[in-house]
Amino acid sequence: ALLGAQLVITLVMVSLIQKISPHFSFARWILCSTG
């Protein structure tokens, strides 16, 4: 359940960030992936 919720939140945030700035979204994704 937690994993599913985290995935949904991640997707939503990524979508919002992409609308604001694709470059920032890409950098943010790398930071989240490397954790």
N, C-alpha and C positions, 0 to 999 in steps of 0.2 A: 504493500500500500504506500509506504513511504517512498519507495523507488518510483512508483507511478506518479505520485504527486510531484516529486522533484523533477521528473521528466517533463510534466505539463508546465510547471513554473519556468523551467529552462527554455522550453519552446516559446512560451509567451514572451519572456524577456528578450530572447534572441530576435523574435519578430519585431518587437518594439524598437530595439536598438538598430536593427537593419533599416527601419523606416527613418531613423534619425541619422545614422551614419554607418554605411557598409564597412568602412575601414575600422571604425571603433568596434563594430560587431565582430569582425574577424579577430582583432586583437583580444577582445573579451573572451571569445570562444577558446583561443589558445590558452589564455590564463586559466580558464575553467577546466580545460582538458588536462593541463599539467598539474593543476590543483596545488 
